[in-house]
Amino acid sequence: MIRDIPLSQIRRPFPRTNDQAKVKSLMDSIAEIGQQEPIDVLEVNGVYYGFSGCHRFEACQKLGQETIKCRVRQATPAVLRLHLA
């Protein structure tokens, strides 16, 4: 299922240093034509966790967008623990 989710509601457990040239390129693209590819998030007990799409996430943040297009996958706490291991 694809939904727009507030950036503030997505937890990103692993900090990552992004390629700022790629972030800028994505910002330009998103500003011109919108976000084309959703990021993937896990929803566990109503909480969203993002482990990929770091450049798109940062680009949307820097553009001041309140939401981001996400491909949401329901998961159990056990599946989340596997992602956090």
Beta strands, then each sheet from edge to edge (+ up, - down):
strand 1: 2-6
strand 2: 10-11
strand 3: 39-44
strand 4: 47-50
strand 5: 67-74
sheet 1: 1+ 5- 3- 4+ 2+
end
